[in-house]
Amino acid sequence: PTFANTIEALELADATLSKVLGAFFGMAGADTNDERDALMRDLSPVLSAYSSEITSNSELFARIDVLWQARETLDLTEEQQRVLMLTHRSFVRSGARLSGEEKTRMAEIKSRLASLGTGFTQNLLADERAWFMELAEEDLEGLPQFVIDAARAAGEEKGAAGPVVTLSRSLIVPFLQFSPRRDLREKAFRAWAARGENGNDNDNRESAAEILSLREERAKLL
């Protein structure tokens, strides 16, 4: 194995997939909908299985480990040293040194965590989209014009009679920063802090408990 035929080759092996996923997840993160949410839920375990197949490949890891053990003699640039370190560490933390039932269980944990993570994020976003606080004209006093404009635009988007504050970061963050109304800031902040913890279909507490349990099991396996 050499750096070129192992580390560089691995970096470039799924370049097309990386481009496609970058475009998809970028769009899904900025402008999601029910169809894109469903695609993310479907893709998460598939991509996790793909990743596990790579990191559990013992022959591939053996090549990487040979390079890692000989890193001081390879005359690598600082950038190449960094990429080699990250690649080796990623494989180790993904369970490349495990075998048998432990390796199988690690793949199962990674797949489940991928699905839980996607659902967790989507629940947060669903709560963000659902909540908004209507503002009277006097509630806009003391706010910079760009916040006022954003609140009016958000109100039109929500079909409200006037300006609103939503849980979109681009609106709630400057509202919390600039609004002189402590009562409105508190109401908005409490809604932000309660995302995924409202006892509805988007509640994340059971998922959070399972995520922590699986992370603990993963740590013990490693």
C-alpha positions in Angstrom: 0.0 0.0 0.0 1.0 3.6 -0.7 -0.6 6.9 0.2 -1.6 7.3 -3.4 -3.2 3.9 -4.1 -4.9 3.7 -0.7 -5.7 7.0 1.0 -6.0 9.1 -2.1 -7.9 6.4 -3.9 -10.3 6.1 -0.9 -10.8 9.8 -0.8 -11.8 9.9 -4.5 -13.7 6.6 -4.7 -17.1 8.1 -4.0 -16.6 11.6 -5.3 -19.7 11.5 -7.4 -21.8 10.3 -4.5 -20.5 13.0 -2.3 -21.5 15.7 -4.9 -25.0 14.3 -5.2 -25.5 14.0 -1.4 -24.1 17.5 -0.9 -26.6 18.9 -3.3 -29.5 16.9 -1.8 -28.8 17.5 1.8 -28.1 21.1 1.2 -31.5 21.6 -0.5 -33.2 19.4 2.1 -31.7 21.5 4.9 -32.6 24.8 3.4 -36.0 24.1 1.9 -37.4 20.8 3.1 -40.8 19.2 2.5 -42.5 16.0 3.3 -41.1 14.2 0.3 -37.5 15.3 1.0 -37.9 14.4 4.7 -39.1 10.9 3.6 -36.1 10.5 1.3 -33.7 11.5 4.2 -35.3 8.8 6.4 -34.9 6.2 3.7 -31.3 7.2 2.8 -30.0 7.3 6.4 -29.8 3.5 7.0 -28.7 2.9 3.5 -25.8 5.3 3.7 -24.9 4.0 7.2 -24.7 0.4 5.8 -22.6 1.7 2.9 -20.2 3.4 5.4 -20.1 0.3 7.6 -19.2 -1.9 4.7 -16.2 0.3 4.0 -15.0 0.7 7.5 -15.5 -3.0 8.4 -13.4 -4.1 5.4 -10.5 -5.8 7.1 -8.2 -5.9 4.1 -8.7 -2.1 3.5 -8.1 -1.3 7.1 -4.9 -3.4 7.1 -3.6 -1.3 4.2 -4.4 1.9 6.1 -2.9 0.6 9.3 0.4 -0.3 7.5 0.7 3.3 6.3 -0.2 4.6 9.7 2.5 2.6 11.4 5.1 3.7 8.8 3.9 7.3 8.7 7.3 8.7 9.8 9.1 7.1 6.9 6.6 8.0 4.1 7.8 11.6 3.4 4.3 12.9 3.5 3.3 16.6 3.4 1.6 18.1 6.5 -1.7 17.8 4.6 -1.2 14.2 3.7 -0.2 13.4 7.3 -3.4 15.0 8.5 -5.6 13.1 6.0 -3.9 9.8 6.9 -4.5 10.5 10.6 -8.2 11.4 10.0 -8.7 8.3 7.9 -7.1 5.9 10.3 -8.9 7.4 13.3 -12.3 7.3 11.5 -11.8 3.6 10.7 -10.8 2.8 14.3 -13.7 4.8 15.8 -16.1 3.0 13.4 -15.0 -0.4 14.8 -12.4 -1.5 12.2 -10.5 -3.4 14.9 -13.6 -5.3 16.1 -14.5 -8.8 14.9 -17.3 -11.3 14.9 -20.4 -10.4 16.9 -19.0 -7.1 18.1 -18.4 -5.9 14.5 -21.9 -6.9 13.5 -23.4 -5.2 16.5 -21.4 -2.0 15.8 -22.9 -1.9 12.3 -26.4 -2.3 13.8 -25.7 0.5 16.3 -24.5 2.9 13.5 -27.5 2.2 11.4 -29.9 2.8 14.2 -28.1 6.0 15.3 -28.3 7.3 11.7 -32.1 6.8 11.6 -32.6 8.3 15.1 -30.4 11.3 14.2 -32.4 12.0 11.1 -35.7 11.7 12.9 -34.4 13.9 15.8 -33.5 16.7 13.4 -36.7 16.5 11.5 -38.7 16.7 14.7 -36.9 19.8 15.7 -37.5 21.4 12.3 -41.2 20.4 12.4 -41.6 22.1 15.8 -39.8 25.2 14.3 -42.1 25.4 11.4 -45.3 25.0 13.4 -44.7 27.7 16.0 -45.0 31.5 15.5 -45.8 34.4 17.7 -48.0 37.3 16.3 -46.7 40.8 17.0 -48.7 44.0 17.3 -47.3 47.1 15.7 -46.1 48.5 19.1 -44.2 45.2 19.6 -41.9 46.2 16.8 -40.6 49.3 18.6 -36.9 49.2 19.2 -36.2 46.6 16.6 -33.8 47.2 13.7 -35.5 47.6 10.3 -34.2 44.4 9.0 -35.8 42.5 11.8 -39.1 44.3 11.2 -38.9 43.5 7.5 -38.2 39.8 8.3 -41.1 39.7 10.8 -43.5 41.2 8.2 -42.4 38.7 5.6 -42.8 35.8 8.0 -46.3 37.0 8.8 -47.2 37.0 5.1 -45.7 33.5 4.7 -47.7 32.2 7.7 -50.9 33.9 6.5 -51.1 36.0 9.7 -52.8 39.4 9.9 -49.5 41.1 10.7 -45.8 40.5 11.6 -44.8 37.4 13.5 -41.7 35.9 15.1 -40.9 32.3 14.0 -38.3 29.9 15.3 -36.2 30.4 12.2 -32.7 31.3 13.4 -32.5 34.2 11.0 -35.5 35.8 12.8 -35.5 34.6 16.4 -31.8 35.3 17.0 -31.9 39.0 16.1 -35.3 39.3 17.8 -33.9 38.0 21.1 -30.9 40.2 20.6 -32.7 43.5 19.9 -36.2 43.4 21.3 -36.7 45.6 24.4 -39.7 43.5 25.4 -38.6 41.1 28.0 -42.0 39.2 28.1 -41.9 38.6 24.3 -38.3 37.5 24.4 -39.0 35.1 27.2 -42.0 33.6 25.3 -39.9 33.2 22.1 -36.9 31.7 24.0 -39.1 29.2 25.8 -40.6 28.1 22.5 -37.1 27.7 21.0 -35.8 25.7 24.0 -38.8 23.4 24.0 -38.4 22.2 20.4 -38.8 18.4 20.4 -40.1 18.4 24.0 -43.8 19.3 23.6 -45.5 15.9 24.0 -46.6 15.9 20.4 -45.7 13.7 17.4 -42.4 15.6 17.2 -41.3 14.8 20.8 -37.6 13.7 20.9 -37.3 12.5 24.5 -37.5 8.8 23.9 -35.2 9.2 20.9 -32.7 11.1 23.0 -32.7 8.4 25.6 -32.1 5.7 23.0 -29.4 7.7 21.3 -27.5 8.1 24.6 -27.9 4.4 25.4 -26.6 3.3 22.0 -23.6 5.8 22.2 -22.8 4.2 25.6 -22.9 0.8 24.1 -20.7 1.9 21.2 -18.2 3.4 23.6 -18.0 0.1 25.5 -17.5 -1.9 22.3 -14.6 0.3 21.4 
